[in-house]
Amino acid sequence: MVHVLSSRILLTPTDPERSRAFYGEQLGLSVYREFGTGPERGTVYFLGGGFLELSGRATTPPGPAARLWLQVADVTAAQDELAARGVRIVRPPVREPWGLIEMWTEDPDGTPIVLVEVPAEHPLRYRPGI
């Protein structure tokens, strides 16, 4: 088994400055570190237990398989905060058949972002024997 010490999602945006403004200012992610110089420099953001790195420049947006799933404490409060910052809400919070509350948005390149709230009664919060 490989012992993973850290992980990150790597996105190569079509417009790095626009994506940095979205993730840093509109989504409100904190910067972990930056490297390189110029508009195509790398920026790594804290993402809960992992990281999101924007680096380089792509000629086309990522394919439909790229998605971000971000768990938040209160998805309705997150919706209000993001809407106030000008983030387009693709779908407001909905309790899914599997019990999670999900809200959908997307980054400037169209990468889907799902904000998820795990309700207190959901099995993901239940730990037998603890």
C-alpha positions as CSV (number, residue, x, y, z in Angstrom):
1,M,0.0,0.0,0.0
2,V,1.2,3.5,-0.8
3,H,1.4,5.8,2.2
4,V,-0.1,9.1,1.0
5,L,1.3,12.1,3.0
6,S,-0.7,14.8,1.3
7,S,-2.9,15.3,-1.7
8,R,-4.2,18.0,-4.0
9,I,-6.4,18.6,-7.0
10,L,-4.6,20.2,-9.9
11,L,-6.5,22.5,-12.3
12,T,-4.9,24.2,-15.3
13,P,-7.2,27.2,-16.0
14,T,-7.7,28.9,-19.3
15,D,-7.4,32.3,-17.6
16,P,-5.3,31.9,-14.5
17,E,-5.9,35.4,-13.1
18,R,-9.7,35.0,-13.5
19,S,-9.5,31.7,-11.8
20,R,-7.4,33.0,-8.9
21,A,-9.9,35.8,-8.4
22,F,-12.8,33.2,-8.4
23,Y,-11.2,30.8,-6.0
24,G,-9.4,33.3,-3.7
25,E,-11.8,36.2,-3.6
26,Q,-15.3,34.9,-4.6
27,L,-15.1,31.4,-3.2
28,G,-12.9,32.7,-0.3
29,L,-10.3,29.9,-0.2
30,S,-7.1,30.7,1.8
31,V,-3.8,30.5,0.0
32,Y,-1.5,27.8,1.3
33,R,1.5,28.8,-1.0
34,E,2.4,30.3,-4.3
35,F,5.3,29.5,-6.6
36,G,6.8,30.8,-9.8
37,T,6.1,34.3,-11.2
38,G,3.9,36.0,-13.7
39,P,0.3,35.3,-14.6
40,E,0.8,31.5,-14.9
41,R,2.4,31.1,-11.5
42,G,1.1,28.4,-9.2
43,T,-1.3,29.1,-6.4
44,V,-2.2,26.4,-3.9
45,Y,-5.3,26.8,-1.7
46,F,-6.4,25.1,1.4
47,L,-9.3,22.8,0.7
48,G,-10.3,21.2,4.0
49,G,-8.0,18.2,4.4
50,G,-6.5,18.6,1.0
51,F,-5.3,21.3,-1.4
52,L,-6.4,22.9,-4.7
53,E,-3.6,24.0,-7.0
54,L,-4.0,26.3,-10.0
55,S,-1.0,26.4,-12.2
56,G,-0.1,27.0,-15.9
57,R,-2.6,27.9,-18.6
58,A,-4.7,25.5,-20.6
59,T,-6.0,26.2,-24.2
60,T,-9.3,24.5,-23.4
61,P,-11.4,24.1,-20.3
62,P,-11.1,20.8,-18.4
63,G,-13.4,17.9,-19.5
64,P,-16.7,17.1,-17.8
65,A,-15.0,14.5,-15.5
66,A,-13.3,17.2,-13.4
67,R,-15.4,18.1,-10.4
68,L,-14.9,19.5,-6.9
69,W,-16.8,18.3,-3.9
70,L,-16.6,20.6,-0.9
71,Q,-18.2,19.7,2.4
72,V,-19.4,22.8,4.4
73,A,-21.1,23.1,7.8
74,D,-24.1,25.0,6.5
75,V,-24.8,25.0,2.7
76,T,-27.6,27.6,2.9
77,A,-25.2,30.1,4.7
78,A,-22.6,29.3,2.0
79,Q,-25.1,30.0,-0.7
80,D,-25.9,33.4,0.8
81,E,-22.2,34.3,1.2
82,L,-21.2,33.2,-2.3
83,A,-24.2,34.9,-4.0
84,A,-23.3,38.1,-2.2
85,R,-19.8,37.8,-3.7
86,G,-21.2,37.4,-7.2
87,V,-20.8,33.6,-7.5
88,R,-23.5,32.2,-9.9
89,I,-25.5,29.5,-8.1
90,V,-26.2,26.8,-10.7
91,R,-28.7,25.0,-8.4
92,P,-29.7,26.1,-4.9
93,P,-29.4,23.7,-1.9
94,V,-31.5,20.5,-2.3
95,R,-31.8,17.5,0.0
96,E,-30.8,14.6,-2.3
97,P,-32.4,11.1,-2.1
98,W,-29.2,9.9,-0.4
99,G,-29.7,12.4,2.4
100,L,-27.0,15.0,1.7
101,I,-27.9,18.6,1.1
102,E,-26.1,19.8,-2.1
103,M,-25.7,23.1,-3.9
104,W,-24.1,23.5,-7.3
105,T,-21.9,26.2,-8.7
106,E,-19.0,26.3,-11.2
107,D,-15.7,27.9,-11.7
108,P,-15.0,30.3,-14.6
109,D,-14.0,27.4,-16.8
110,G,-17.2,25.5,-16.1
111,T,-15.7,23.0,-13.6
112,P,-18.6,21.9,-11.5
113,I,-18.3,22.6,-7.8
114,V,-20.7,20.8,-5.4
115,L,-21.0,22.3,-1.8
116,V,-22.3,19.6,0.5
117,E,-23.8,19.6,3.9
118,V,-24.0,16.4,5.9
119,P,-27.0,16.6,8.2
120,A,-26.6,15.5,11.8
121,E,-28.8,12.4,11.2
122,H,-26.9,11.2,8.1
123,P,-25.1,7.9,8.2
124,L,-21.8,9.6,7.3
125,R,-21.9,11.1,10.8
126,Y,-22.7,7.9,12.5
127,R,-19.7,5.9,13.8
128,P,-20.6,2.6,15.4
129,G,-18.8,1.9,18.6
130,I,-17.5,5.5,19.1
